[in-house]
Amino acid sequence: MKTLSDDETIFDKHYKYTMKTLIFLILFLSLFFPASKGLAQKIFDVHIHGSNDIVSQLKELKEAGVYKAALSSSWNLQNSYRAHRQIGLLYGLMFPCPNGSVPYSLQPCFENKKEWPPLAWVEQQIKDRKIDYFGEILSQYYGISSADSLLFPYYALAEKYNLPVGIHTGGAGPNHGSPNFKMELGDPHLMEPLFLKFPKLKVWIMHSGDQYFKEAIAIMTIHNQVYADISVISNPDIVPTAQFIMIMKSFLEAGLIDRLMFGTDNGNIKKVITRIERLNFLSKEQKDNIYYQNAERFFRK
């Protein structure tokens, strides 16, 4: 006949066995299904520039979810990024340089303060896989049209090697140090001759045209190989929220969300992400297109 103490002993043994089994099962499953740590939004930032603190810049981008970015800066500063592996970087060729300098920072773009890089040198850098795209094209800062014939030999190289070309459009901030800058040269409509002469050229309109966004939409509606990034217009420190919403709705109504790409232009990336997340008229899929999928398609070789 069992006593109460016998029943307690049986229960205790059963309880301990059950708990051990559960703990083992939890540990086993955790090896194959680790708990989510609240991963950041996956982002491909197609518009960043150099920084004097490379480590901090790349750390901030990575923490925000950036796994890949397109970088353009002075040639020397840009080369100093090549030893850093925090995120995948694509390297752009910035030109033509007003008085041989990068706008705002006024660093020499190239050795001996050249305004234009020699064509033979450019082609060799492409062959050596040191250039992934042309941009930022500074034609507006230089004081010429984005379709000026001076740029044609470079566009020909880009088309030959299937390199994307990013062209500055819209306005500019103060103290850029470019005496020949002209606001009207930031109109994307000026690009039209490019597509007649270089029909296979892949172009992205930087800043989505900014105040010329309607002209950007018109160009993109006609030419399917033209994309745009939302740098500057997505920055709440530069463009008012109501204007940003209006621009984004215009691209949506034109059926062009699948050709808009994420970009910060070294702005505060967390503020930009927050602004995009608040666009309630965009679906999760459409936001993912902007965050990284459109860029992956555009930069695919």
Salt bridges, closest charged atoms under 4 A:
GLU123 OE2 - LYS160 NZ 2.93
GLU136 OE1 - HIS47 NE2 3.37
GLU136 OE1 - HIS49 NE2 3.14
GLU136 OE2 - HIS207 NE2 3.79
GLU192 OE2 - HIS223 NE2 2.96
ASP229 OD2 - HIS47 ND1 3.06
ASP237 OD1 - LYS271 NZ 3.19
ASP265 OD1 - HIS47 NE2 3.37
ASP265 OD1 - HIS49 NE2 2.97
ASP265 OD2 - HIS207 NE2 3.90
ASP288 OD2 - LYS284 NZ 2.72
GLU296 OE2 - LYS68 NZ 3.19
